[in-house]
């Protein structure tokens, strides 16, 4: 699960009457191809990700070592997130996606073959996860930057809601399908991961329009380009305040997921039932995405954010009290219903007001909200579980999320994000390097 909070200081601009006459998104061929390929890739990745802790535990026999392997797999994405954002703004985004998907397909294809032949080790799995996180970050930055380029500003809220929905579909299918495939043969989920990578390669190959601006003449140094992106994000009060707090939110929630997953593995719970947890989270996200637009049109993002985090805190505390599988199912579902409105609202707003030439760097910097916590979540969840048991682990994580929720409630800049009806009237004017931003 990923929850992120974003924001911008804005400048009023005019909106042309033609903006309201844009064709429906389903007739936007580049957008449809991007969505189809990325959705298939995410489904394959979800199926493969389900098998990772199970295979890691089978290879090592230790929940602690299994958590370390999962953490190593996240380091590549953390290290490369800012460079890939620069790359997405300086290089043909279509080529980035195609090349990254080719590497990913080859990587997971090899892991599946090595597993079938009995050659797979924990270190090989960790290396595959590391490479996958690097190329996944590059592909994600390029695709995220391409969406605002091919979608009109007036349709970005709808487009971002579809992005939330596709993630929900991937979560909905990844766990149960992964569990079923794992029951047939342990390496089949990794083969599905390779097929998903190949799917986005093919779909993106058939996109015949540019996904970023053409640059003539000399380009600035990559470090200067990165510095510009960082200055742009640092100029936004909401982002400065939110990145640390929401890294903590993601760390806590994902630590809960890994702790409960490893607890169920250790208790010899069937893979299908473990995968059902992902199914419930995916179903809740999909249902939430269906009414996310209505919520955003009625409530400010601050209200949705605080309510969602409070529900999650209470849900983790209830799981700590009950420690039963049916309660895990319910508490993994109900609090997540508000997450799509939160993510789609702020994600659409930020994409709408950010200049096209900064979209890649914006995406990479904002990804730090999630990636800063990604390597720590498996370690925190697994180590707390190994040393203190599930009950103490859940109480500690519930308390951490409750404190974070209180701090988020004091973020004045979060309360200043308006309703979606105001987004099309705002856009940031970002100057050339060395000039002062307009205010």
C-alpha positions as a LaTeX table, in Angstrom:
\begin{tabular}{lrrr}
\hline
Residue & $x$ (\AA) & $y$ (\AA) & $z$ (\AA) \\
\hline
Unk1 & 0.00 & 0.00 & 0.00 \\
Unk2 & 1.23 & 3.45 & $-0.84$ \\
Unk3 & $-0.08$ & 6.70 & 0.62 \\
Unk4 & 1.50 & 9.94 & $-0.47$ \\
Unk5 & 0.78 & 13.57 & 0.15 \\
Unk6 & 1.78 & 16.26 & $-2.30$ \\
Unk7 & 1.23 & 19.94 & $-2.86$ \\
Unk8 & 2.22 & 23.11 & $-4.65$ \\
Unk9 & 2.13 & 26.85 & $-4.34$ \\
Unk10 & 0.23 & 27.99 & $-7.42$ \\
Unk11 & $-0.29$ & 30.85 & $-9.85$ \\
Unk12 & $-3.58$ & 31.57 & $-11.56$ \\
Unk13 & $-3.68$ & 31.06 & $-15.31$ \\
Unk14 & $-6.45$ & 31.19 & $-17.87$ \\
Unk15 & $-8.27$ & 28.11 & $-19.18$ \\
Unk16 & $-9.36$ & 27.96 & $-22.80$ \\
Unk17 & $-13.00$ & 27.10 & $-23.62$ \\
Unk18 & $-11.77$ & 24.26 & $-25.84$ \\
Unk19 & $-10.42$ & 22.42 & $-22.80$ \\
Unk20 & $-13.88$ & 21.16 & $-21.91$ \\
Unk21 & $-14.32$ & 19.60 & $-25.39$ \\
Unk22 & $-11.46$ & 17.11 & $-25.17$ \\
Unk23 & $-12.25$ & 13.56 & $-26.39$ \\
Unk24 & $-12.81$ & 10.83 & $-23.81$ \\
Unk25 & $-9.71$ & 9.17 & $-22.36$ \\
Unk26 & $-10.68$ & 5.82 & $-23.87$ \\
Unk27 & $-10.07$ & 7.35 & $-27.32$ \\
Unk28 & $-6.61$ & 8.62 & $-26.34$ \\
Unk29 & $-4.42$ & 5.89 & $-27.91$ \\
Unk30 & $-1.09$ & 6.73 & $-26.20$ \\
Unk31 & $-2.79$ & 6.91 & $-22.81$ \\
Unk32 & $-4.65$ & 3.63 & $-23.36$ \\
Unk33 & $-1.45$ & 1.87 & $-24.42$ \\
Unk34 & 0.41 & 3.22 & $-21.39$ \\
Unk35 & $-2.39$ & 2.11 & $-19.07$ \\
Unk36 & $-2.76$ & $-1.35$ & $-20.63$ \\
Unk37 & 0.95 & $-2.10$ & $-20.55$ \\
Unk38 & 1.58 & $-0.73$ & $-17.08$ \\
Unk39 & $-1.49$ & $-2.50$ & $-15.65$ \\
Unk40 & $-0.30$ & $-5.84$ & $-17.01$ \\
Unk41 & 3.18 & $-5.17$ & $-15.68$ \\
Unk42 & 1.83 & $-4.34$ & $-12.22$ \\
Unk43 & $-0.28$ & $-7.49$ & $-12.16$ \\
Unk44 & 2.76 & $-9.59$ & $-13.06$ \\
Unk45 & 4.85 & $-7.76$ & $-10.47$ \\
Unk46 & 2.19 & $-8.31$ & $-7.83$ \\
Unk47 & 2.12 & $-12.03$ & $-8.57$ \\
Unk48 & 5.91 & $-12.21$ & $-8.35$ \\
Unk49 & 6.08 & $-10.05$ & $-5.23$ \\
Unk50 & 3.69 & $-12.37$ & $-3.42$ \\
Unk51 & 6.16 & $-15.22$ & $-3.82$ \\
Unk52 & 9.22 & $-13.27$ & $-2.66$ \\
Unk53 & 8.82 & $-13.63$ & 1.15 \\
Unk54 & 7.72 & $-17.25$ & 0.78 \\
Unk55 & 10.68 & $-18.19$ & $-1.43$ \\
Unk56 & 13.07 & $-16.14$ & 0.74 \\
Unk57 & 11.88 & $-17.98$ & 3.85 \\
Unk58 & 12.13 & $-21.33$ & 2.06 \\
Unk59 & 15.70 & $-20.58$ & 0.98 \\
Unk60 & 16.90 & $-19.26$ & 4.36 \\
Unk61 & 14.60 & $-20.83$ & 6.97 \\
Unk62 & 14.57 & $-17.51$ & 8.89 \\
Unk63 & 11.97 & $-14.72$ & 8.97 \\
Unk64 & 14.73 & $-12.24$ & 9.84 \\
Unk65 & 16.88 & $-13.20$ & 6.84 \\
Unk66 & 13.81 & $-13.20$ & 4.60 \\
Unk67 & 13.17 & $-9.60$ & 5.67 \\
Unk68 & 16.77 & $-8.66$ & 4.90 \\
Unk69 & 16.49 & $-10.11$ & 1.38 \\
Unk70 & 13.34 & $-8.09$ & 0.77 \\
Unk71 & 15.10 & $-4.96$ & 2.09 \\
Unk72 & 18.09 & $-5.43$ & $-0.25$ \\
Unk73 & 15.64 & $-5.55$ & $-3.11$ \\
Unk74 & 14.40 & $-2.05$ & $-2.25$ \\
Unk75 & 17.78 & $-0.34$ & $-2.00$ \\
Unk76 & 18.26 & $-0.03$ & $-5.76$ \\
Unk77 & 15.06 & 1.94 & $-6.17$ \\
Unk78 & 15.96 & 4.21 & $-3.28$ \\
Unk79 & 19.42 & 5.00 & $-4.65$ \\
Unk80 & 18.28 & 5.52 & $-8.24$ \\
Unk81 & 15.01 & 7.38 & $-7.76$ \\
Unk82 & 16.47 & 10.89 & $-8.23$ \\
Unk83 & 18.78 & 9.99 & $-11.15$ \\
Unk84 & 15.94 & 8.25 & $-12.99$ \\
Unk85 & 13.80 & 11.36 & $-12.62$ \\
Unk86 & 16.50 & 13.40 & $-14.34$ \\
Unk87 & 16.79 & 10.70 & $-17.00$ \\
Unk88 & 13.03 & 10.82 & $-17.64$ \\
Unk89 & 13.21 & 14.57 & $-18.32$ \\
Unk90 & 16.32 & 14.36 & $-20.56$ \\
Unk91 & 15.79 & 11.13 & $-22.52$ \\
Unk92 & 13.08 & 9.66 & $-24.71$ \\
Unk93 & 10.65 & 8.26 & $-22.15$ \\
Unk94 & 9.40 & 5.66 & $-24.61$ \\
Unk95 & 12.91 & 4.22 & $-24.97$ \\
Unk96 & 13.37 & 4.18 & $-21.18$ \\
Unk97 & 10.22 & 2.12 & $-20.70$ \\
Unk98 & 11.04 & $-0.33$ & $-23.49$ \\
Unk99 & 14.66 & $-0.85$ & $-22.38$ \\
Unk100 & 13.75 & $-1.16$ & $-18.71$ \\
Unk101 & 11.01 & $-3.69$ & $-19.45$ \\
Unk102 & 13.41 & $-5.77$ & $-21.56$ \\
Unk103 & 15.89 & $-5.95$ & $-18.67$ \\
Unk104 & 13.12 & $-6.79$ & $-16.21$ \\
Unk105 & 11.78 & $-9.59$ & $-18.41$ \\
Unk106 & 15.25 & $-11.10$ & $-18.76$ \\
Unk107 & 15.94 & $-10.79$ & $-15.02$ \\
Unk108 & 12.78 & $-12.52$ & $-13.79$ \\
Unk109 & 12.90 & $-15.06$ & $-16.60$ \\
Unk110 & 16.33 & $-16.12$ & $-15.34$ \\
Unk111 & 15.14 & $-16.33$ & $-11.72$ \\
Unk112 & 12.28 & $-18.60$ & $-12.78$ \\
Unk113 & 14.62 & $-20.85$ & $-14.77$ \\
Unk114 & 17.19 & $-20.97$ & $-11.93$ \\
Unk115 & 14.45 & $-21.90$ & $-9.49$ \\
Unk116 & 13.09 & $-24.68$ & $-11.68$ \\
Unk117 & 16.62 & $-26.09$ & $-12.08$ \\
Unk118 & 17.35 & $-25.86$ & $-8.34$ \\
Unk119 & 20.12 & $-23.26$ & $-8.73$ \\
Unk120 & 18.40 & $-20.38$ & $-6.97$ \\
Unk121 & 19.93 & $-18.97$ & $-3.77$ \\
Unk122 & 18.88 & $-16.21$ & $-1.42$ \\
Unk123 & 21.60 & $-13.91$ & $-2.76$ \\
Unk124 & 20.46 & $-14.45$ & $-6.35$ \\
Unk125 & 16.92 & $-13.55$ & $-5.35$ \\
Unk126 & 18.18 & $-10.44$ & $-3.55$ \\
Unk127 & 20.20 & $-9.42$ & $-6.63$ \\
Unk128 & 17.16 & $-9.87$ & $-8.87$ \\
Unk129 & 15.08 & $-7.73$ & $-6.53$ \\
Unk130 & 17.80 & $-5.06$ & $-6.55$ \\
Unk131 & 17.97 & $-4.92$ & $-10.37$ \\
Unk132 & 14.18 & $-5.01$ & $-10.62$ \\
Unk133 & 13.83 & $-2.09$ & $-8.21$ \\
Unk134 & 16.31 & $-0.03$ & $-10.25$ \\
Unk135 & 14.63 & $-0.59$ & $-13.61$ \\
Unk136 & 11.18 & $-0.40$ & $-12.03$ \\
Unk137 & 12.01 & 3.06 & $-10.70$ \\
Unk138 & 13.20 & 4.19 & $-14.12$ \\
Unk139 & 10.11 & 2.82 & $-15.88$ \\
Unk140 & 7.80 & 4.27 & $-13.22$ \\
Unk141 & 9.35 & 7.74 & $-13.46$ \\
Unk142 & 9.15 & 7.74 & $-17.25$ \\
Unk143 & 5.54 & 6.55 & $-17.33$ \\
Unk144 & 4.39 & 8.92 & $-14.59$ \\
Unk145 & 6.01 & 11.84 & $-16.42$ \\
Unk146 & 4.45 & 10.77 & $-19.71$ \\
Unk147 & 0.84 & 10.69 & $-18.48$ \\
Unk148 & 0.49 & 14.48 & $-17.95$ \\
Unk149 & 2.16 & 14.93 & $-21.35$ \\
Unk150 & $-0.48$ & 12.94 & $-23.27$ \\
Unk151 & $-3.52$ & 13.76 & $-21.09$ \\
Unk152 & $-5.15$ & 17.23 & $-21.09$ \\
Unk153 & $-5.09$ & 19.10 & $-17.79$ \\
Unk154 & $-8.89$ & 18.99 & $-17.51$ \\
Unk155 & $-8.81$ & 15.17 & $-17.61$ \\
Unk156 & $-5.94$ & 14.60 & $-15.18$ \\
Unk157 & $-8.17$ & 13.96 & $-12.12$ \\
Unk158 & $-9.97$ & 11.23 & $-14.07$ \\
Unk159 & $-6.69$ & 9.85 & $-15.41$ \\
Unk160 & $-5.16$ & 9.67 & $-11.93$ \\
Unk161 & $-8.27$ & 7.91 & $-10.63$ \\
Unk162 & $-7.71$ & 5.28 & $-13.33$ \\
Unk163 & $-4.10$ & 4.99 & $-12.15$ \\
Unk164 & $-5.42$ & 4.24 & $-8.66$ \\
Unk165 & $-7.84$ & 1.72 & $-10.10$ \\
Unk166 & $-5.15$ & $-0.12$ & $-12.04$ \\
Unk167 & $-3.08$ & $-0.45$ & $-8.89$ \\
Unk168 & $-6.13$ & $-1.86$ & $-7.16$ \\
Unk169 & $-6.67$ & $-4.40$ & $-9.93$ \\
Unk170 & $-3.04$ & $-5.46$ & $-9.64$ \\
Unk171 & $-3.37$ & $-5.88$ & $-5.87$ \\
Unk172 & $-6.69$ & $-7.64$ & $-6.31$ \\
Unk173 & $-5.25$ & $-10.26$ & $-8.65$ \\
Unk174 & $-1.63$ & $-10.43$ & $-7.50$ \\
Unk175 & $-2.14$ & $-12.14$ & $-4.15$ \\
Unk176 & $-4.75$ & $-14.80$ & $-4.97$ \\
Unk177 & $-3.30$ & $-15.60$ & $-8.39$ \\
Unk178 & 0.18 & $-15.62$ & $-6.90$ \\
Unk179 & $-0.98$ & $-18.01$ & $-4.19$ \\
Unk180 & $-2.61$ & $-20.35$ & $-6.69$ \\
Unk181 & 0.37 & $-20.33$ & $-9.03$ \\
Unk182 & 2.75 & $-20.83$ & $-6.11$ \\
Unk183 & 0.71 & $-23.87$ & $-5.09$ \\
Unk184 & 1.19 & $-25.34$ & $-8.57$ \\
Unk185 & 4.92 & $-24.60$ & $-8.79$ \\
Unk186 & 6.91 & $-22.18$ & $-6.65$ \\
Unk187 & 8.66 & $-20.47$ & $-9.58$ \\
Unk188 & 5.61 & $-19.79$ & $-11.76$ \\
Unk189 & 4.91 & $-16.40$ & $-10.06$ \\
Unk190 & 8.35 & $-15.18$ & $-11.17$ \\
Unk191 & 7.59 & $-16.31$ & $-14.72$ \\
Unk192 & 4.37 & $-14.25$ & $-14.54$ \\
Unk193 & 6.50 & $-11.28$ & $-13.47$ \\
Unk194 & 8.65 & $-11.68$ & $-16.61$ \\
Unk195 & 5.53 & $-11.86$ & $-18.79$ \\
Unk196 & 4.23 & $-8.62$ & $-17.27$ \\
Unk197 & 7.49 & $-6.87$ & $-18.15$ \\
Unk198 & 7.25 & $-8.13$ & $-21.71$ \\
Unk199 & 3.67 & $-6.81$ & $-21.96$ \\
Unk200 & 4.60 & $-3.19$ & $-21.20$ \\
Unk201 & 7.53 & $-3.50$ & $-23.60$ \\
Unk202 & 5.17 & $-4.43$ & $-26.44$ \\
Unk203 & 2.46 & $-1.87$ & $-25.64$ \\
Unk204 & 4.94 & 1.00 & $-25.32$ \\
Unk205 & 6.68 & $-0.04$ & $-28.55$ \\
Unk206 & 3.44 & 0.72 & $-30.42$ \\
Unk207 & 3.14 & 4.26 & $-29.06$ \\
Unk208 & 4.03 & 6.44 & $-32.03$ \\
Unk209 & 3.89 & 9.89 & $-30.46$ \\
Unk210 & 6.65 & 11.52 & $-28.39$ \\
Unk211 & 6.23 & 11.25 & $-24.62$ \\
Unk212 & 8.31 & 14.33 & $-23.81$ \\
Unk213 & 9.49 & 17.54 & $-25.45$ \\
Unk214 & 12.19 & 17.52 & $-28.08$ \\
Unk215 & 15.31 & 19.35 & $-26.93$ \\
Unk216 & 17.50 & 21.23 & $-29.40$ \\
Unk217 & 20.95 & 22.52 & $-28.60$ \\
Unk218 & 23.18 & 21.75 & $-25.63$ \\
Unk219 & 21.67 & 20.45 & $-22.42$ \\
Unk220 & 22.57 & 21.48 & $-18.92$ \\
Unk221 & 24.68 & 19.16 & $-16.79$ \\
Unk222 & 22.68 & 16.32 & $-15.17$ \\
Unk223 & 23.62 & 17.53 & $-11.70$ \\
Unk224 & 22.30 & 21.01 & $-12.48$ \\
Unk225 & 19.15 & 19.42 & $-13.85$ \\
Unk226 & 18.76 & 17.42 & $-10.66$ \\
Unk227 & 19.38 & 20.52 & $-8.56$ \\
Unk228 & 16.65 & 22.36 & $-10.46$ \\
Unk229 & 14.16 & 19.59 & $-9.71$ \\
Unk230 & 15.11 & 19.61 & $-6.04$ \\
Unk231 & 14.76 & 23.41 & $-5.85$ \\
Unk232 & 11.37 & 23.17 & $-7.48$ \\
Unk233 & 10.11 & 20.63 & $-4.94$ \\
Unk234 & 11.75 & 22.37 & $-1.99$ \\
Unk235 & 9.93 & 25.58 & $-2.90$ \\
Unk236 & 6.64 & 23.88 & $-2.00$ \\
Unk237 & 5.84 & 24.14 & 1.74 \\
Unk238 & 3.49 & 21.17 & 1.74 \\
Unk239 & 6.04 & 18.86 & 0.19 \\
Unk240 & 8.80 & 19.95 & 2.55 \\
Unk241 & 6.61 & 19.09 & 5.52 \\
Unk242 & 5.03 & 15.95 & 4.12 \\
Unk243 & 7.94 & 13.92 & 2.76 \\
Unk244 & 9.25 & 12.87 & 6.17 \\
Unk245 & 5.87 & 12.34 & 7.78 \\
Unk246 & 4.50 & 10.25 & 4.94 \\
Unk247 & 7.68 & 8.22 & 4.68 \\
Unk248 & 6.85 & 7.26 & 8.26 \\
Unk249 & 3.28 & 6.42 & 7.26 \\
Unk250 & 4.45 & 4.13 & 4.48 \\
Unk251 & 7.08 & 2.53 & 6.68 \\
Unk252 & 4.51 & 1.73 & 9.36 \\
Unk253 & 1.83 & 0.34 & 7.05 \\
Unk254 & 4.20 & $-1.81$ & 5.01 \\
Unk255 & 5.90 & $-3.07$ & 8.18 \\
Unk256 & 2.47 & $-4.23$ & 9.38 \\
Unk257 & 1.90 & $-6.08$ & 6.10 \\
Unk258 & 5.29 & $-7.84$ & 6.15 \\
Unk259 & 4.98 & $-8.73$ & 9.85 \\
Unk260 & 1.56 & $-10.32$ & 9.43 \\
Unk261 & 2.62 & $-12.08$ & 6.22 \\
Unk262 & 5.70 & $-13.62$ & 7.85 \\
Unk263 & 3.68 & $-14.50$ & 10.96 \\
Unk264 & 1.21 & $-16.42$ & 8.78 \\
Unk265 & 4.05 & $-18.11$ & 6.87 \\
Unk266 & 5.65 & $-19.17$ & 10.15 \\
Unk267 & 2.30 & $-20.58$ & 11.33 \\
Unk268 & 2.05 & $-22.64$ & 8.09 \\
Unk269 & $-0.98$ & $-20.75$ & 6.78 \\
Unk270 & $-1.84$ & $-21.86$ & 3.23 \\
Unk271 & $-0.49$ & $-19.60$ & 0.46 \\
Unk272 & $-4.02$ & $-18.97$ & $-0.81$ \\
Unk273 & $-5.15$ & $-17.52$ & 2.52 \\
Unk274 & $-2.05$ & $-15.35$ & 2.71 \\
Unk275 & $-2.76$ & $-14.11$ & $-0.81$ \\
Unk276 & $-6.34$ & $-13.37$ & 0.19 \\
Unk277 & $-5.05$ & $-10.49$ & 2.35 \\
Unk278 & $-3.72$ & $-8.82$ & $-0.80$ \\
Unk279 & $-7.03$ & $-9.54$ & $-2.49$ \\
Unk280 & $-8.93$ & $-7.74$ & 0.26 \\
Unk281 & $-6.61$ & $-4.73$ & 0.11 \\
Unk282 & $-6.95$ & $-4.63$ & $-3.66$ \\
Unk283 & $-10.73$ & $-4.92$ & $-3.48$ \\
Unk284 & $-10.93$ & $-2.11$ & $-0.94$ \\
Unk285 & $-8.73$ & 0.10 & $-3.12$ \\
Unk286 & $-10.80$ & $-0.68$ & $-6.21$ \\
Unk287 & $-14.06$ & 0.09 & $-4.41$ \\
Unk288 & $-12.54$ & 3.26 & $-2.98$ \\
Unk289 & $-11.43$ & 4.41 & $-6.42$ \\
Unk290 & $-15.02$ & 4.18 & $-7.66$ \\
Unk291 & $-16.24$ & 6.89 & $-5.28$ \\
Unk292 & $-12.94$ & 8.77 & $-4.92$ \\
Unk293 & $-14.08$ & 11.49 & $-7.31$ \\
Unk294 & $-17.26$ & 12.13 & $-5.37$ \\
Unk295 & $-15.37$ & 12.39 & $-2.10$ \\
Unk296 & $-12.85$ & 14.80 & $-3.61$ \\
Unk297 & $-15.65$ & 17.00 & $-4.91$ \\
Unk298 & $-17.14$ & 17.27 & $-1.43$ \\
Unk299 & $-14.27$ & 17.13 & 1.05 \\
Unk300 & $-10.86$ & 18.73 & 1.17 \\
Unk301 & $-7.84$ & 16.49 & 0.94 \\
Unk302 & $-6.81$ & 17.35 & 4.51 \\
Unk303 & $-10.06$ & 15.93 & 5.86 \\
Unk304 & $-9.70$ & 12.75 & 3.81 \\
Unk305 & $-6.04$ & 12.36 & 4.79 \\
Unk306 & $-6.50$ & 12.67 & 8.55 \\
Unk307 & $-9.58$ & 10.44 & 8.53 \\
Unk308 & $-7.79$ & 7.75 & 6.51 \\
Unk309 & $-4.73$ & 7.71 & 8.77 \\
Unk310 & $-6.85$ & 7.66 & 11.91 \\
Unk311 & $-8.82$ & 4.68 & 10.61 \\
Unk312 & $-5.58$ & 2.86 & 9.80 \\
Unk313 & $-4.23$ & 3.49 & 13.30 \\
Unk314 & $-7.39$ & 2.12 & 14.88 \\
Unk315 & $-7.35$ & $-0.86$ & 12.52 \\
Unk316 & $-3.80$ & $-1.86$ & 13.48 \\
Unk317 & $-4.69$ & $-1.55$ & 17.18 \\
Unk318 & $-7.71$ & $-3.83$ & 16.67 \\
Unk319 & $-5.47$ & $-6.38$ & 14.92 \\
Unk320 & $-3.10$ & $-6.23$ & 17.90 \\
Unk321 & $-5.98$ & $-6.94$ & 20.27 \\
Unk322 & $-7.65$ & $-9.73$ & 18.30 \\
Unk323 & $-4.73$ & $-11.42$ & 16.48 \\
Unk324 & $-7.03$ & $-13.54$ & 14.33 \\
Unk325 & $-7.13$ & $-14.09$ & 10.59 \\
Unk326 & $-10.73$ & $-12.83$ & 10.03 \\
Unk327 & $-9.87$ & $-9.59$ & 11.83 \\
Unk328 & $-6.80$ & $-9.16$ & 9.62 \\
Unk329 & $-9.02$ & $-9.44$ & 6.55 \\
Unk330 & $-11.46$ & $-6.80$ & 7.81 \\
Unk331 & $-8.84$ & $-4.37$ & 9.08 \\
Unk332 & $-6.79$ & $-4.64$ & 5.89 \\
Unk333 & $-9.89$ & $-3.66$ & 3.95 \\
Unk334 & $-12.09$ & $-1.04$ & 5.62 \\
Unk335 & $-9.46$ & 1.63 & 6.45 \\
Unk336 & $-8.01$ & 1.49 & 2.92 \\
Unk337 & $-11.27$ & 2.62 & 1.30 \\
Unk338 & $-10.19$ & 6.27 & 1.61 \\
Unk339 & $-6.66$ & 5.81 & 0.23 \\
Unk340 & $-7.64$ & 6.15 & $-3.48$ \\
Unk341 & $-9.30$ & 9.52 & $-2.89$ \\
Unk342 & $-6.20$ & 10.75 & $-1.07$ \\
Unk343 & $-3.73$ & 9.54 & $-3.70$ \\
Unk344 & $-5.79$ & 10.48 & $-6.75$ \\
Unk345 & $-6.61$ & 13.90 & $-5.37$ \\
Unk346 & $-3.12$ & 15.05 & $-4.56$ \\
Unk347 & $-1.51$ & 13.17 & $-7.44$ \\
Unk348 & $-3.87$ & 14.75 & $-9.97$ \\
Unk349 & $-3.44$ & 18.21 & $-8.49$ \\
Unk350 & 0.34 & 18.07 & $-8.57$ \\
Unk351 & 0.46 & 16.73 & $-12.12$ \\
Unk352 & $-1.97$ & 19.42 & $-13.25$ \\
Unk353 & 0.05 & 22.37 & $-11.96$ \\
Unk354 & 3.60 & 21.14 & $-12.68$ \\
Unk355 & 5.39 & 22.13 & $-15.94$ \\
Unk356 & 5.91 & 19.26 & $-18.39$ \\
Unk357 & 9.69 & 19.57 & $-18.38$ \\
Unk358 & 9.79 & 18.92 & $-14.62$ \\
Unk359 & 7.39 & 15.97 & $-14.47$ \\
Unk360 & 10.11 & 13.29 & $-14.36$ \\
Unk361 & 12.08 & 14.96 & $-11.60$ \\
Unk362 & 8.88 & 15.73 & $-9.72$ \\
Unk363 & 7.84 & 12.09 & $-9.87$ \\
Unk364 & 11.24 & 10.89 & $-8.67$ \\
Unk365 & 11.41 & 13.28 & $-5.73$ \\
Unk366 & 7.87 & 12.49 & $-4.64$ \\
Unk367 & 8.66 & 8.78 & $-4.90$ \\
Unk368 & 11.11 & 9.30 & $-2.05$ \\
Unk369 & 8.09 & 9.55 & 0.23 \\
Unk370 & 7.61 & 5.85 & $-0.41$ \\
Unk371 & 11.13 & 4.69 & $-1.26$ \\
Unk372 & 12.79 & 6.15 & 1.82 \\
Unk373 & 10.76 & 3.72 & 3.88 \\
Unk374 & 10.80 & 0.75 & 1.49 \\
Unk375 & 14.12 & $-0.81$ & 2.59 \\
Unk376 & 13.28 & $-0.28$ & 6.25 \\
Unk377 & 9.75 & $-1.69$ & 6.26 \\
Unk378 & 10.71 & $-5.37$ & 5.82 \\
Unk379 & 13.52 & $-5.00$ & 8.35 \\
Unk380 & 11.35 & $-3.26$ & 10.96 \\
Unk381 & 8.44 & $-5.65$ & 10.50 \\
Unk382 & 10.52 & $-8.83$ & 10.48 \\
Unk383 & 12.88 & $-7.86$ & 13.31 \\
Unk384 & 10.07 & $-6.74$ & 15.63 \\
Unk385 & 8.24 & $-9.97$ & 14.86 \\
Unk386 & 11.31 & $-12.13$ & 15.43 \\
Unk387 & 12.23 & $-10.54$ & 18.77 \\
Unk388 & 8.92 & $-9.49$ & 20.35 \\
Unk389 & 6.12 & $-11.42$ & 18.67 \\
Unk390 & 3.16 & $-10.21$ & 16.65 \\
Unk391 & 1.21 & $-8.50$ & 19.46 \\
Unk392 & 3.97 & $-6.12$ & 20.54 \\
Unk393 & 4.89 & $-5.48$ & 16.89 \\
Unk394 & 1.39 & $-4.33$ & 16.01 \\
Unk395 & 1.04 & $-2.16$ & 19.14 \\
Unk396 & 4.33 & $-0.39$ & 18.40 \\
Unk397 & 3.36 & 0.25 & 14.78 \\
Unk398 & $-0.15$ & 1.42 & 15.73 \\
Unk399 & 1.32 & 3.93 & 18.19 \\
Unk400 & 3.81 & 5.20 & 15.61 \\
Unk401 & 1.06 & 5.76 & 13.05 \\
Unk402 & $-1.16$ & 7.50 & 15.60 \\
Unk403 & 1.60 & 9.99 & 16.46 \\
Unk404 & 2.24 & 10.61 & 12.76 \\
Unk405 & $-1.47$ & 11.25 & 12.20 \\
Unk406 & $-1.47$ & 13.93 & 14.88 \\
Unk407 & 1.55 & 15.62 & 13.28 \\
Unk408 & $-0.13$ & 15.53 & 9.85 \\
Unk409 & $-3.13$ & 17.27 & 11.39 \\
Unk410 & $-0.94$ & 20.27 & 12.21 \\
Unk411 & 0.21 & 20.71 & 8.59 \\
Unk412 & $-1.29$ & 24.05 & 7.56 \\
Unk413 & $-0.10$ & 23.67 & 3.97 \\
Unk414 & $-2.08$ & 20.46 & 3.59 \\
Unk415 & $-5.30$ & 22.24 & 4.46 \\
Unk416 & $-4.67$ & 24.77 & 1.69 \\
Unk417 & $-5.10$ & 22.23 & $-1.15$ \\
Unk418 & $-8.42$ & 23.05 & $-2.82$ \\
Unk419 & $-11.12$ & 20.94 & $-4.42$ \\
Unk420 & $-10.58$ & 19.49 & $-7.93$ \\
Unk421 & $-12.72$ & 22.19 & $-9.50$ \\
Unk422 & $-9.91$ & 24.68 & $-8.81$ \\
Unk423 & $-7.03$ & 22.64 & $-10.24$ \\
Unk424 & $-7.50$ & 23.65 & $-13.88$ \\
Unk425 & $-7.13$ & 27.31 & $-12.89$ \\
Unk426 & $-3.69$ & 26.87 & $-11.36$ \\
Unk427 & $-0.27$ & 26.23 & $-12.74$ \\
Unk428 & 3.21 & 26.90 & $-11.48$ \\
Unk429 & 5.43 & 29.17 & $-13.51$ \\
Unk430 & 8.92 & 27.86 & $-12.97$ \\
Unk431 & 11.79 & 30.09 & $-14.26$ \\
Unk432 & 14.99 & 29.15 & $-16.01$ \\
Unk433 & 17.89 & 28.29 & $-13.67$ \\
Unk434 & 19.27 & 31.39 & $-11.98$ \\
Unk435 & 16.02 & 33.32 & $-12.07$ \\
Unk436 & 13.63 & 33.81 & $-9.18$ \\
Unk437 & 10.30 & 31.97 & $-9.21$ \\
Unk438 & 7.18 & 34.04 & $-9.71$ \\
Unk439 & 4.94 & 34.25 & $-6.70$ \\
\hline
\end{tabular}
